């Protein structure tokens, strides 16, 4: 069961923007699987971190072309999820330890 959750949620995105959103809006930011739906992300976060989710927003990012000398390639496509927790919910420990 937990292996399925980790295929939906790949990793937390710990950036300046993510920290600002966490402090002001009570929102967590994750990199998620490209095929994951908002409902799957919500269920995975609730089961993994034992919190209640109010809303989920997602954004798709298309991989860019990158060059190394004469060789070209593309970065992978990826998806970001903004997960807003309900009022009064405690933030997960991985973010508080920074």
BAVEX-249042 format. One record per atom (N, C-alpha, C, CB): residue in three letters; x, y, z. Coordinates in Angstrom, 3 decimals, decimal comma. Atoms other than C-alpha are relative to their C-alpha. Glycine has a CB too. Layout:
# residues N
   residuo         c1         c2         c3
       ALA          X          Y          Z
...
# end
This chain:
# residues 98
   residuo         c1         c2         c3
       UNK      0,822     -1,195      0,000
       UNK      0,000      0,000      0,000
       UNK      0,865      1,256      0,000
       UNK     -0,935      0,000      1,204
       UNK     -0,825     -1,207     -0,069
       UNK      2,712      2,520      0,942
       UNK      0,852      0,174     -1,249
       UNK      0,894     -0,044      1,231
       UNK     -0,769     -0,143      1,235
       UNK      4,688      1,737     -2,216
       UNK     -0,830      0,690     -1,073
       UNK      0,477     -1,370     -0,501
       UNK      0,880     -0,681      0,944
       UNK      1,657      2,886     -4,241
       UNK     -0,065      1,497      0,314
       UNK     -1,415     -0,619      0,035
       UNK      0,044     -1,405     -0,385
       UNK      1,580      6,141     -2,259
       UNK      1,247      0,731     -0,467
       UNK     -0,154      0,135      1,511
       UNK     -1,249     -0,634      0,412
       UNK      5,220      6,832     -3,054
       UNK      0,142      0,060     -1,514
       UNK      1,177     -0,740      0,593
       UNK     -0,011     -0,171      1,446
       UNK      4,559      6,311     -6,769
       UNK     -0,822      1,221     -0,389
       UNK     -0,539     -1,258     -0,701
       UNK      0,784     -1,217      0,251
       UNK      1,979      9,125     -6,587
       UNK      0,809      1,219      0,418
       UNK     -1,358     -0,041      0,762
       UNK     -0,797     -1,122     -0,506
       UNK      4,094     11,472     -4,437
       UNK      1,463     -0,379     -0,124
       UNK     -0,368      0,354      1,487
       UNK     -1,406      0,323      0,224
       UNK      7,697     11,490     -5,630
       UNK      0,894      0,572      1,099
       UNK      0,448      0,525     -1,358
       UNK     -0,846     -0,643     -1,005
       UNK      9,285     14,016     -3,261
       UNK     -0,577      1,365      0,336
       UNK      1,465      0,131     -0,500
       UNK      0,400     -1,381     -0,313
       UNK      8,613     17,277     -1,430
       UNK      0,939      0,974     -0,704
       UNK      0,010      0,249      1,541
       UNK     -0,816     -1,042      0,611
       UNK      9,832     20,415     -3,195
       UNK      0,270      1,065      1,051
       UNK     -0,699      0,612     -1,259
       UNK     -0,381     -0,941     -1,044
       UNK     11,718     22,489     -0,650
       UNK      0,759      1,143     -0,665
       UNK      0,866     -0,693      1,115
       UNK     -0,559     -1,172      0,661
       UNK     12,304     25,867     -2,283
       UNK     -0,422      1,240      0,766
       UNK     -0,454      0,082     -1,481
       UNK      0,400     -1,253     -0,655
       UNK     12,008     29,510     -1,258
       UNK     -1,487      0,250     -0,171
       UNK      0,796      1,183     -0,563
       UNK      1,420     -0,212      0,265
       UNK      8,621     29,776     -2,900
       UNK     -0,849     -0,990      0,797
       UNK     -0,292     -0,134     -1,505
       UNK      0,725      1,014     -0,758
       UNK      7,473     26,524     -1,285
       UNK     -0,052      0,312      1,487
       UNK      0,632     -1,349     -0,211
       UNK     -0,027     -0,369     -1,423
       UNK      8,548     27,701      2,169
       UNK     -0,913      1,199      0,270
       UNK      1,444      0,323      0,447
       UNK      0,867     -1,166     -0,162
       UNK      6,751     31,032      1,682
       UNK     -1,466     -0,384     -0,021
       UNK      0,279      1,019     -1,085
       UNK      1,388      0,463      0,096
       UNK      3,524     29,306      0,649
       UNK     -0,376     -0,802      1,236
       UNK     -0,207     -0,849     -1,271
       UNK      0,255      0,805     -1,201
       UNK      3,842     26,925      3,603
       UNK     -0,308      0,892      1,191
       UNK      1,204     -0,902      0,315
       UNK      0,167     -0,873     -1,157
       UNK      4,150     29,741      6,126
       UNK     -1,238      0,881     -0,102
       UNK      1,220      0,865      0,169
       UNK      1,113     -0,936      0,125
       UNK      1,517     32,090      4,717
       UNK     -1,346     -0,680     -0,228
       UNK      0,268      0,948     -1,124
       UNK      1,265      0,616      0,390
       UNK     -1,109     29,696      3,333
       UNK     -0,225     -1,393      0,586
       UNK     -0,071     -0,081     -1,484
       UNK      0,154      1,364     -0,512
       UNK     -0,508     26,361      5,113
       UNK     -0,070     -1,018     -1,124
       UNK     -1,245     -0,104      0,864
       UNK      0,020      0,839      1,195
       UNK      0,256     24,685      1,780
       UNK      1,331     -0,718     -0,163
       UNK     -0,310      0,840     -1,250
       UNK     -1,192      0,800      0,263
       UNK      2,723     21,874      1,017
       UNK      0,175     -0,142     -1,505
       UNK     -0,098     -1,396      0,682
       UNK     -0,288      0,116      1,425
       UNK      4,436     21,473     -2,368
       UNK      0,735     -1,318     -0,238
       UNK      0,844      1,217     -0,509
       UNK     -0,584      1,297      0,319
       UNK      5,264     18,076     -3,903
       UNK      0,199     -0,147     -1,496
       UNK     -0,880     -1,129      0,528
       UNK     -0,085      0,494      1,371
       UNK      6,565     16,640     -7,137
       UNK     -0,778     -1,304     -0,019
       UNK      1,505     -0,198     -0,479
       UNK      0,866      1,183      0,060
       UNK      3,999     14,025     -8,156
       UNK      0,132     -0,654     -1,366
       UNK     -1,481      0,376      0,284
       UNK     -0,018      0,715      1,274
       UNK      3,610     11,458    -10,913
       UNK     -0,824      0,760     -1,025
       UNK     -0,535     -1,440      0,166
       UNK      0,688     -0,756      1,061
       UNK      2,542     12,940    -14,258
       UNK     -1,442     -0,447     -0,193
       UNK      0,750     -0,142     -1,313
       UNK      1,355      0,515      0,190
       UNK     -0,542     10,720    -14,395
       UNK     -0,869      0,068      1,236
       UNK      0,064     -1,401     -0,462
       UNK      0,749     -0,037     -1,260
       UNK     -1,647     11,384    -10,807
       UNK     -1,117      1,041     -0,069
       UNK      0,943      0,308      1,182
       UNK      1,122     -0,935     -0,054
       UNK     -5,045     12,996    -10,288
       UNK      0,007      0,720      1,342
       UNK     -1,349     -0,736     -0,220
       UNK      0,087     -0,754     -1,249
       UNK     -5,941     15,528     -7,597
       UNK     -0,519     -0,881      1,132
       UNK     -0,907      1,225     -0,175
       UNK      0,559      0,899     -1,014
       UNK     -7,957     12,879     -5,746
       UNK      1,060     -0,964      0,516
       UNK     -1,192     -0,783     -0,572
       UNK     -1,072      0,912     -0,415
       UNK     -5,008     10,447     -5,711
       UNK      1,030      0,719      0,861
       UNK      0,683     -0,619     -1,227
       UNK     -0,962     -0,777     -0,789
       UNK     -2,666     13,170     -4,433
       UNK     -0,564      0,274      1,390
       UNK      0,349      1,331     -0,712
       UNK      0,646     -0,280     -1,285
       UNK     -5,140     14,100     -1,681
       UNK      0,019     -1,228      0,896
       UNK     -1,442      0,472     -0,214
       UNK      0,018      1,232     -0,790
       UNK     -5,536     10,488     -0,523
       UNK      1,399     -0,394      0,456
       UNK     -0,620     -1,135     -0,807
       UNK     -1,373      0,368     -0,353
       UNK     -1,770      9,874     -0,587
       UNK      0,535      0,882      1,116
       UNK      0,911      0,096     -1,223
       UNK     -0,485     -0,911     -1,034
       UNK     -0,977     12,974      1,504
       UNK     -0,705     -0,291      1,327
       UNK     -0,223      1,474     -0,422
       UNK      0,737      0,287     -1,235
       UNK     -3,723     12,161      4,030
       UNK      0,479     -1,284      0,653
       UNK     -1,492     -0,092     -0,282
       UNK     -0,460      1,265     -0,576
       UNK     -2,484      8,583      4,462
       UNK      1,454      0,064      0,472
       UNK     -0,155     -1,115     -1,017
       UNK     -1,416     -0,052     -0,359
       UNK      1,252      9,360      4,526
       UNK      0,265      0,873      1,223
       UNK      0,806      0,511     -1,170
       UNK     -0,320     -0,975     -1,040
       UNK      1,211     12,382      6,842
       UNK     -1,055      0,119      1,089
       UNK      0,207      1,331     -0,619
       UNK      1,070      0,006     -1,028
       UNK     -2,010     11,724      8,842
       UNK     -0,555      1,407      0,240
       UNK      0,535     -0,582      1,334
       UNK      0,583     -1,335     -0,075
       UNK     -3,460     15,184      8,068
       UNK     -1,233      0,038     -0,899
       UNK      1,036      1,096     -0,418
       UNK      1,172     -0,199      0,845
       UNK     -6,687     16,453      6,488
       UNK      0,311      1,059     -1,049
       UNK     -1,233      0,411      0,846
       UNK     -0,287     -0,897      1,115
       UNK     -6,429     18,133      3,075
       UNK     -1,257      0,768     -0,369
       UNK      0,537     -0,785     -1,219
       UNK      1,125     -0,832      0,415
       UNK     -8,647     21,047      2,094
       UNK     -0,105      0,062     -1,520
       UNK      0,140      1,411      0,575
       UNK      0,034     -0,144      1,454
       UNK     -7,659     21,486     -1,577
       UNK      1,335     -0,402     -0,601
       UNK     -0,349      1,442     -0,397
       UNK     -1,209      0,361      0,748
       UNK     -5,151     20,341     -4,207
       UNK     -0,026      0,747     -1,328
       UNK      0,096     -1,556     -0,228
       UNK     -0,187     -0,638      1,310
       UNK     -3,874     22,381     -7,173
       UNK      1,195     -0,661     -0,655
       UNK      0,208      1,561      0,127
       UNK     -1,111      0,630      0,707
       UNK     -1,636     20,891     -9,837
       UNK      0,451      0,872     -1,160
       UNK     -0,397     -1,395     -0,504
       UNK     -0,570     -0,713      1,145
       UNK      0,643     22,282    -12,539
       UNK      0,915     -0,964     -0,753
       UNK      0,784      1,286      0,457
       UNK     -0,844      0,839      0,854
       UNK      2,230     20,419    -15,461
       UNK      1,132      0,832     -0,589
       UNK     -0,835     -0,654     -1,130
       UNK     -1,165     -0,667      0,570
       UNK      5,730     21,336    -16,666
       UNK      0,558     -0,865     -1,120
       UNK      1,082      0,271      1,086
       UNK     -0,535      0,703      1,159
       UNK      6,994     20,375    -20,109
       UNK      1,518      0,089      0,040
       UNK     -0,560      0,592     -1,331
       UNK     -1,457      0,037     -0,020
       UNK     10,633     19,304    -20,320
       UNK      0,608      0,886     -1,075
       UNK      0,487     -1,420     -0,171
       UNK     -0,656     -0,911      0,924
       UNK     12,970     21,798    -21,973
       UNK      1,141     -0,710     -0,738
       UNK      0,531      1,232      0,752
       UNK     -1,153      0,501      0,725
       UNK     15,610     21,131    -24,596
       UNK      1,275      0,523      0,661
       UNK     -0,063      0,414     -1,494
       UNK     -1,282     -0,381     -0,596
       UNK     19,124     21,175    -23,111
       UNK      1,126     -0,498     -0,882
       UNK      0,143     -0,565      1,437
       UNK     -1,136      0,352      0,852
       UNK     22,473     21,109    -24,907
       UNK      1,283     -0,107      0,811
       UNK      0,170      1,032     -1,114
       UNK     -1,372      0,127     -0,499
       UNK     25,970     19,959    -23,997
       UNK      0,879     -0,045     -1,234
       UNK      0,200     -1,288      0,922
       UNK     -0,794     -0,059      1,231
       UNK     28,178     21,128    -26,844
       UNK     -0,886     -0,259     -1,195
       UNK      1,157     -1,015      0,036
       UNK      0,805      0,294      1,192
       UNK     26,816     19,566    -30,004
       UNK     -1,106     -1,014      0,272
       UNK      0,892     -0,516     -1,109
       UNK      1,012      1,000     -0,340
       UNK     24,641     17,021    -28,189
       UNK     -1,223      0,676      0,606
       UNK      0,574     -1,049      0,976
       UNK      1,236     -0,573     -0,534
       UNK     21,012     17,874    -27,493
       UNK     -0,833     -1,103      0,625
       UNK     -0,804      0,732     -1,107
       UNK      0,909      0,922     -0,653
       UNK     18,428     16,248    -25,278
       UNK     -1,120      0,780      0,656
       UNK      0,740     -0,866      1,032
       UNK      1,126     -0,633     -0,666
       UNK     15,256     16,955    -23,372
       UNK     -0,058     -0,422      1,457
       UNK     -1,310     -0,346     -0,708
       UNK      0,292      0,349     -1,383
       UNK     14,570     17,118    -19,670
       UNK     -1,362     -0,678      0,044
       UNK      0,033      1,258      0,923
       UNK      1,263      0,709     -0,130
       UNK     11,689     15,000    -18,438
       UNK     -1,133      0,963      0,327
       UNK      0,103     -1,080      1,074
       UNK      1,191     -0,726     -0,428
       UNK      8,154     16,333    -18,128
       UNK     -0,254     -0,355      1,455
       UNK     -1,244     -0,342     -0,897
       UNK      0,299      0,279     -1,399
       UNK      7,000     16,644    -14,512
       UNK     -1,211      0,791      0,443
       UNK      1,201      0,323      0,889
       UNK      1,228     -0,600     -0,516
       UNK      4,042     17,678    -12,374
       UNK      0,208      0,411      1,444
       UNK     -1,191     -0,978     -0,121
       UNK     -0,107     -0,540     -1,354
       UNK      3,833     19,808     -9,230
       UNK     -1,396      0,084      0,606
       UNK      0,691      1,401     -0,003
       UNK      1,288     -0,085     -0,692
       UNK      1,048     19,689     -6,633
       UNK      0,140      0,906      1,214
       UNK     -0,503     -1,409      0,423
       UNK      0,117     -0,852     -1,183
       UNK      0,147     22,397     -4,115
       UNK     -1,134     -0,566      0,837
       UNK     -0,260      1,515     -0,381
       UNK      0,986      0,650     -0,863
       UNK     -1,663     20,729     -1,200
       UNK     -0,270      0,903      1,200
       UNK      0,494     -1,411      0,463
       UNK      0,380     -0,868     -1,120
       UNK     -3,514     23,062      1,190
       UNK     -0,649     -0,842      1,089
       UNK     -0,965      1,130     -0,466
       UNK      0,540      0,730     -1,147
       UNK     -4,178     21,623      4,641
       UNK     -1,150      0,779      0,619
       UNK      1,100     -0,263      1,051
       UNK      1,109     -0,651     -0,698
       UNK     -7,314     22,326      6,640
       UNK      0,530      0,843      1,148
       UNK     -1,009     -1,044      0,521
       UNK     -0,389     -0,877     -1,110
       UNK     -7,184     25,019      9,307
       UNK      0,185     -0,826      1,267
       UNK     -1,062      1,113      0,227
       UNK     -0,272      0,703     -1,246
       UNK     -5,661     23,776     12,552
       UNK      0,836     -1,254     -0,151
       UNK     -1,270     -0,352      0,645
       UNK     -0,825      1,195      0,216
       UNK     -3,703     20,901     10,974
       UNK      1,467      0,350      0,211
       UNK     -0,223     -0,581     -1,426
       UNK     -1,426     -0,194     -0,248
       UNK     -0,081     20,506     12,025
       UNK      0,802     -0,375     -1,245
       UNK      0,461     -0,838      1,216
       UNK     -0,853      0,273      1,159
       UNK      2,588     20,671      9,311
       UNK      0,838     -1,250      0,256
       UNK      0,915      1,214     -0,309
       UNK     -0,853      1,184     -0,166
       UNK      4,523     17,414      8,696
       UNK      1,408      0,378      0,444
       UNK      0,067     -0,791     -1,305
       UNK     -1,304     -0,254     -0,631
       UNK      7,903     17,140     10,444
       UNK      1,121      0,271     -0,997
       UNK      0,382     -1,170      0,858
       UNK     -1,121     -0,185      0,918
       UNK     10,085     17,045      7,311
       UNK      0,189      1,461     -0,357
       UNK     -0,209     -0,817     -1,262
       UNK     -0,107     -1,418      0,328
       UNK      9,332     20,727      6,683
       UNK      0,403      0,807      1,237
       UNK     -1,334      0,523     -0,572
       UNK     -0,330     -0,736     -1,210
       UNK      9,612     21,868     10,307
       UNK      1,462     -0,139      0,386
       UNK     -0,866     -0,464      1,132
       UNK     -1,378      0,237     -0,404
       UNK     13,139     20,464     10,585
       UNK      1,013      0,834     -0,773
       UNK      0,324     -1,444     -0,163
       UNK     -0,949     -0,798      0,787
       UNK     14,668     22,963      8,128
       UNK      0,545      1,167      0,756
       UNK     -0,643      0,491     -1,248
# end
